[in-house]
Amino acid sequence: MKYLGLEISKLRTELGFSQKELAKDICTQSTISRIEAGEVYPAIDTLLKIALKLQVPIEYFIEMLFHKNVLESEKLINDIDYHLKEHNYKKVISIIDNNKLEKDNIWLNLYLEYILSTAKYYLKIISPEKCIENLKSIIKFSNPTTIQFRFLQIKINNTIANVYGENGESQKCLYHYNKILKEHIHKNYSDYKIYRTLITVLFNKCKILYDLKEYDTSLETANQGIQKSKESSFMFLNGQFLYYKGQCLEKKAAPIEEIKAAYKQALFFFEFQELPFYIQAINQNKKQFLH
């Protein structure tokens, strides 16, 4: 009950709901308060309605009634995410191999299987073809509701697209990017975290289009990414979008002032985010447009 209550409280807070708002059309506010405090078990119909409102599969909550490793799972995921950002794939594999959590946590095992295949691919332990085969298998044989939790299916499809792109299969790569964006980019999600993933997909698509010399479509995608970044307040790739916008404008022989504006804005974001690699790159490669 304690772990279930903590998770409901955490998800409610992330979505910006008060206890009163979560309780509306489900139960009383005091019932939500007692559930979150770990004082009572919710009835199954109540738990189902809470799951629907919090946009998680009912299986996720039901598992918590039988497992006591929810907070430990979060710690494991955060640890893996940190090392992924550092591209320390050997450490990621070591963490997964030494995982002592219960093996019947369905969603967690899907996530770990996905990360393990990805890490092995980047370490060249498995081939690109084997990595894609593994990732597609995870999607194909998983419960559709469970794999949608935390947008895992989107992340796996994005990785499949990345692997295709890194190995010269540009059209297959674009197919997967477009599939993700067509299904999700125009929807309004209450869980704002999905927009970070979708913005990343837009940037990946922008890059592959530029490499294919499809400058009009790449520019359109860069502008879409800039707009979506403003709408969602996820500005972490704004500098990169603006850099590619400048490159596309160069290729299209756009007015010099438009090109300058794009690169100067890109540099502003790189400096604001303290990204020395990008600051150096733009100062060296595009210095003629910065004055």
VENCOR-V556240 format. One record per backbone hydrogen bond with DSSP energy under -1.0 kcal/mol. NH is the residue of the N-H (numbers start at 1). CO is the residue of the C=O. Records with the same first field share a line. If there is no record, write none. Layout:
NH->CO, CO
This chain:
5->1
6->2
7->3
8->4
9->5
10->6
11->7
12->8
13->9
14->10
15->11
16->13
17->12
22->18
23->19
24->20
26->23
27->23
32->28
33->29
34->30
35->31
36->32
37->33
38->35
39->34
47->43
48->44
49->45
50->46
51->47
52->48
53->49
54->50
56->51
60->57
62->58
63->59
65->62
66->63
67->63
73->69
74->70
75->71
76->72
77->73
78->74
79->75
80->76
81->77
82->78
83->79
84->80
85->81
86->82
87->84
88->83
89->87
92->88
93->89
94->90
95->91
96->92
97->93
98->94
99->96
106->104
109->105
110->106
111->107
112->108
113->109
114->110
115->111
116->112
117->113
118->114
119->115
120->116
121->117
122->118
123->119
124->121
125->120
126->120
131->127
132->128
133->129
134->130
135->131
136->132
137->133
138->134
139->135
140->136
141->137
147->143
149->146
151->148
152->149
153->147
155->151
156->152
157->153
158->154
159->155
160->156
161->157
162->158
163->159
164->160
165->161
166->162
168->165
169->164
170->168
173->169
174->170
175->171
176->172
177->173
178->174
179->175
180->176
181->177
182->178
183->179
184->180
185->181
187->184
192->190
194->191
195->192
197->193
198->194
199->195
200->196
201->197
202->198
203->199
204->200
205->201
206->202
207->203
208->204
209->205
210->206
211->207
212->208
213->210
214->209
215->213
218->214
219->215
220->216
221->217
222->218
223->219
224->220
225->221
226->222
227->223
228->224
229->225
230->226
231->227
232->228
233->229
235->233
238->235
241->237
242->238
243->239
244->240
245->241
246->242
247->243
248->244
249->245
250->246
251->247
252->248
253->250
254->249
259->255
260->256
261->257
262->258
263->259
264->260
265->261
266->262
267->263
268->264
269->265
270->266
271->267
272->268
273->269
275->270
279->275
280->276
281->277
282->278
283->279
284->280
285->281
286->282
289->286
290->287
